[in-house]
Structures are given as structure tokens and as C-alpha cells.
Amino acid sequence: MANAWKIARKSNAQLPLVIVIALAIVLVLLGKAQSGLFDQARARVTDWMAPALVKVRAPIQGFDRFVGSITEIFSVYEQNLKLKEENARLRQWRNVATVLQTRVSRYQTLLHAVPDPKLNAVLAQVIGRASRPFLQTMVLDAGKQHKAMPGQAVVDARGMIGRIYLTGQRTSWVILLTDLNSRIPVTIASAAGGSGNIQAMMTGDNTAMPVLDIVSRLTTLHSGDQVVSSGDGGLLPAGLPIGTVVEDGSGGWRVALLADPASSQDVEILNFSQPPEALPPGAQLPAEAAGLKPMVTPPPPVAVAPPPPKPVVVARPAALPPDAQSEETAE
Amino acid sequence: MAALERPGSSAALRIFGALVPLFCGLLGVFIANIPVSILGGAVPPPLLGLVPIYFWCLVRPDLMTPAAALTIGIAEDIASGGPPGVWTLAFVLTYALVARQRDSFAGLSGLVAVVGFGAAASITCASAYFTIAALYWHFPPLAPILSELAMTVLFYVPTVYVAGMIHHRLVGASRSDI
């Protein structure tokens, strides 16, 4: 038996090295063509590990806090001063925001504005994190059972963290905004309020601050400009807070993220699916609303005698208020 | 009866012993890729799956075969969540290098042995880095892959100590039979 085993091992000489290397290269190319090659296996493994991850989550979190507190203990005094100053500033801003909110509400009432649709959200906990050289991800305890789907945005109390790219039955993998594979269309609102909104693409490169690729080269950015999701493509809702613009020192621009994926524990998965924009009914078209007759395509000319000329009728708004009509009649 | 059972059980033991290096590699991959980040993700996990490949490629190349290295690499790709095939190619290329220079690597001892493993791990990380650069058509930042390399070398000594113990207890016994 020992001989047979020995012969078998030798005769297989196992796969020759060249073939194995070729197989590995084929796998790389196959993975490039079909990036979700291992997704099912990954999702199943994570689903299987989920209960254990939930159990070890608390001690790991405690250890992280302990280590974090050791490093921060020397800067407590400075941080306290900074926080007090920031708190005073934020109180002023809260008053401004309250006044502006009241004003916006009044305008909305006057304009009969339709409020933005509320987003459905699933609350999830972070049960795992992985920071690999080519992948920065976190694992959530919500999956297909909770209606989590790939592409949905993941946010915490401060801002957007990333989006889901793989869902199992009970778990989801989140691709962070800092990841090499992350590309998000964003809108940059100038803090100075000068040049309006700028469209850009935010690309992760595995550093803490993703890169901004400005679509238009004629625009100028300023440090401190606000970055929010643009909603282009319909995958993400528009206006999700992401971060602020910072200069990277080499002429480029990066985004200092508001959210901190390393410390986020409870997050929301936003269930956003933009419905296709429907055409308004005829009565709501701007021309109709203005009281004008919609333009109708004229029928093909028929060889008949021209009709007698009719008196010219000036179009008039049909829905004028009674007093306005009476004024017009009086004139 | 006992005499009849002995050959079968010893063959099963040998098969088990032959599969131990592969299992150790898979276990290393599994442990390294548990998505639990201590220190807030500041440091990446080490490539624990690489240590059994290196160790048994030197000690028992008949048990750590190219196919086993390929399997461990695929497991690393599945568990790490990165682009498919990157770590597979990196592991297989490292295996090829170590297999070609087996005599040189096997003769190292002490701190120099760690340096030898560091060289092998550098090949792994460099392969993965350049594969990613080719896939994405730009060079990713160097710091994360260097951290990965440093962590892998740092964890080499305890991991190879465990691998050595496993080898002596489970694999080494059947060494003379093959």
C-alpha cells in the first residue's frame, strides 16, 4: 500500500508547475472578465461565519476602544478644548439652521412643493471588517432576508460609508468609499457659494481620502467645499453627505470623508430605487398650465377650397382668479 | 484481526499526513481572513497561508505540490474578497521560485531563515501588486502592500513554529515511508 501510494504520488507528479501557473493566469483573466466569480462562495462563507462574528464583535470592539483610549489619553485635554470650541460654533449654526428650516417650510407651503420621497432604510450592525491591500470592506448583519441588495448606499450618522456589493442571506459586504474599486458620482457645492455646483467622480485608491476627478477642467475647487452624492445613474440617492474637499499638495483634490468606517458600528442601508421619470399628463404641461393650447401636428394638406378667414382669438389664461378676470373685462 | 486492520489504518494515516500541509494552508487562509479587524484596520492581516506553502515546499515538497499551492491561493482569493486570481498567481509564482531555489532556502537558519522567507514573501506581494496594477491599469499605493509584507514576515516565526510542531507530530512520522 505504501508503495502504491508512493507510485501514485510520483506518477501524478502532481500537476506540472507550468500548467499550474497557466491555470492561475487563466483565473486572473477569468476574474477580470467576470469579477463575481467567487461571490457565491464568499457570501456562503460569510453567512456561515455570521453567528461567530456577532459573538466576537463585542470583545473585539472593547479591545479596540481600549487600544484607542491608550493612544488618545495624551491628547484628551487638547481634544476637550477643541470640542468645546466646535460645540459653541455648532450651536450658532443650529440657530441658523432652524431659521432656514422655517423659511424653507414656508416657501414649500407657498409653492405647494412636493416633498422628497422618504427613503426606506434597513438598520444593520457592522460584524466584521477587512482591510486588505486591495480591498477595504466591512461585513453587515443584514442580507437578502432583510431586502439588502447590491448597489445600495450604506450610511452612518455622519455620512456615506460605501455601498453594498455582495449579499448573502444574512450578511452583506460593503465596498468602502476608500476602496480601489469605488467610483461614485458626486456634486461639489462651493462653500463660498460662488460657482454653483460642480460634478465630479470620486475614486477610491485605498488611502483614507478618495481622489476627485473633476469632469470640467474650467472649474476651481476650494478646500472646505461640501461633497455630496449626485444621484447620477439612479443607483444612489442625490444629496447624501460624503465629505469636504481638501487639497492633496500636488495640485489634485481629495475628499476628507465625514464618516469613519473604522469606528462605525450601526449603519443604515438605504433602499433607493429611482423610478423612471414619467411624462406629465397633458393638463400639467407648462403650456397647458399657462392656458395655451398645446401644439397639435397639423394633418396633411387636402386639396379643398380654403375656408373663410376666422376672427383672430387671443389665448387667455383659463384659470385666472375671478378678480383678475373682472379687471381684464373692465379694461 | 488487528493485523488485518493495521495496513488499512496506517494507509489512512499516511493519506491524512499527506494532506496535513494542504489543510494547514487552508486553515492559515481561514484564520487570516476572519473579518475581524483589531487596531481599527490600521494593519492588514498577514498572509498565513503562505507560511505552510513555504515551509512544506522546503521540508516535504512531495506533500506541498503545485496543485496544493494553487488550491491555497484560490482559497485566499475567495476569502480575501479581492479580484479573483491575484493571490493564486502570487502564491504559485512564489512556490515556483522556492521550488527552484530549494537548496538555497533550505540551508538557511536562524535570522537568515526569516530573511529568506521575507524574500519569498516579497515575491508574493510584488506579484500581487503588479497583477493588480495590470488589472486596474494604474499602480495602487505601496503602503498597504508593504504593511502586508511586514505583517507576514512578523508572523512567520510563530506560524512556522506551529507548522514545525504539526510536521513532527503528524507528517514527520510517515516521512520515511514515502
Chai-1 contact restraints between the chains, C-beta under 6 A:
chainA,res_idxA,chainB,res_idxB,connection_type,confidence,min_distance_angstrom,max_distance_angstrom,comment,restraint_id
A,M1,B,P7,contact,1.0,0.0,6.0,A-B,restraint_1
A,M1,B,A11,contact,1.0,0.0,6.0,A-B,restraint_2
A,A2,B,D177,contact,1.0,0.0,6.0,A-B,restraint_3
A,K6,B,I178,contact,1.0,0.0,6.0,A-B,restraint_4
A,Q14,B,T65,contact,1.0,0.0,6.0,A-B,restraint_5
A,Q14,B,P66,contact,1.0,0.0,6.0,A-B,restraint_6
A,Q14,B,A67,contact,1.0,0.0,6.0,A-B,restraint_7
A,L15,B,P66,contact,1.0,0.0,6.0,A-B,restraint_8
A,L15,B,A67,contact,1.0,0.0,6.0,A-B,restraint_9
A,L17,B,P66,contact,1.0,0.0,6.0,A-B,restraint_10
A,L17,B,A96,contact,1.0,0.0,6.0,A-B,restraint_11
A,V20,B,P66,contact,1.0,0.0,6.0,A-B,restraint_12
A,V20,B,L70,contact,1.0,0.0,6.0,A-B,restraint_13
A,V20,B,V92,contact,1.0,0.0,6.0,A-B,restraint_14
A,I21,B,V92,contact,1.0,0.0,6.0,A-B,restraint_15
A,A24,B,T88,contact,1.0,0.0,6.0,A-B,restraint_16
A,A24,B,L89,contact,1.0,0.0,6.0,A-B,restraint_17
A,A24,B,V92,contact,1.0,0.0,6.0,A-B,restraint_18
A,L27,B,G85,contact,1.0,0.0,6.0,A-B,restraint_19
A,L27,B,T88,contact,1.0,0.0,6.0,A-B,restraint_20
A,V28,B,G85,contact,1.0,0.0,6.0,A-B,restraint_21
A,V28,B,L89,contact,1.0,0.0,6.0,A-B,restraint_22
A,G31,B,P83,contact,1.0,0.0,6.0,A-B,restraint_23
A,G31,B,P84,contact,1.0,0.0,6.0,A-B,restraint_24
A,G31,B,G85,contact,1.0,0.0,6.0,A-B,restraint_25
A,K32,B,L135,contact,1.0,0.0,6.0,A-B,restraint_26
A,L37,B,P84,contact,1.0,0.0,6.0,A-B,restraint_27
A,F38,B,I78,contact,1.0,0.0,6.0,A-B,restraint_28
A,F38,B,P84,contact,1.0,0.0,6.0,A-B,restraint_29
A,A41,B,I78,contact,1.0,0.0,6.0,A-B,restraint_30
A,R42,B,I78,contact,1.0,0.0,6.0,A-B,restraint_31
A,I60,B,V36,contact,1.0,0.0,6.0,A-B,restraint_32
A,D64,B,G40,contact,1.0,0.0,6.0,A-B,restraint_33
A,G128,B,P35,contact,1.0,0.0,6.0,A-B,restraint_34
A,R129,B,P35,contact,1.0,0.0,6.0,A-B,restraint_35
A,R129,B,S37,contact,1.0,0.0,6.0,A-B,restraint_36
A,R129,B,G41,contact,1.0,0.0,6.0,A-B,restraint_37
A,A130,B,P35,contact,1.0,0.0,6.0,A-B,restraint_38
A,S131,B,S37,contact,1.0,0.0,6.0,A-B,restraint_39
A,S131,B,G41,contact,1.0,0.0,6.0,A-B,restraint_40
A,S131,B,P44,contact,1.0,0.0,6.0,A-B,restraint_41
A,R132,B,P44,contact,1.0,0.0,6.0,A-B,restraint_42
A,R132,B,S80,contact,1.0,0.0,6.0,A-B,restraint_43
A,P133,B,P44,contact,1.0,0.0,6.0,A-B,restraint_44
A,P133,B,P144,contact,1.0,0.0,6.0,A-B,restraint_45
A,P133,B,I145,contact,1.0,0.0,6.0,A-B,restraint_46
A,P133,B,E148,contact,1.0,0.0,6.0,A-B,restraint_47
A,F134,B,G82,contact,1.0,0.0,6.0,A-B,restraint_48
A,F134,B,I132,contact,1.0,0.0,6.0,A-B,restraint_49
A,L135,B,G81,contact,1.0,0.0,6.0,A-B,restraint_50
A,L135,B,G82,contact,1.0,0.0,6.0,A-B,restraint_51
A,T137,B,G81,contact,1.0,0.0,6.0,A-B,restraint_52
A,V139,B,P35,contact,1.0,0.0,6.0,A-B,restraint_53
A,L180,B,P140,contact,1.0,0.0,6.0,A-B,restraint_54
A,N206,B,P140,contact,1.0,0.0,6.0,A-B,restraint_55
A,N206,B,P141,contact,1.0,0.0,6.0,A-B,restraint_56
A,N206,B,P144,contact,1.0,0.0,6.0,A-B,restraint_57
A,T207,B,P141,contact,1.0,0.0,6.0,A-B,restraint_58
A,A262,B,G40,contact,1.0,0.0,6.0,A-B,restraint_59
A,A262,B,G41,contact,1.0,0.0,6.0,A-B,restraint_60
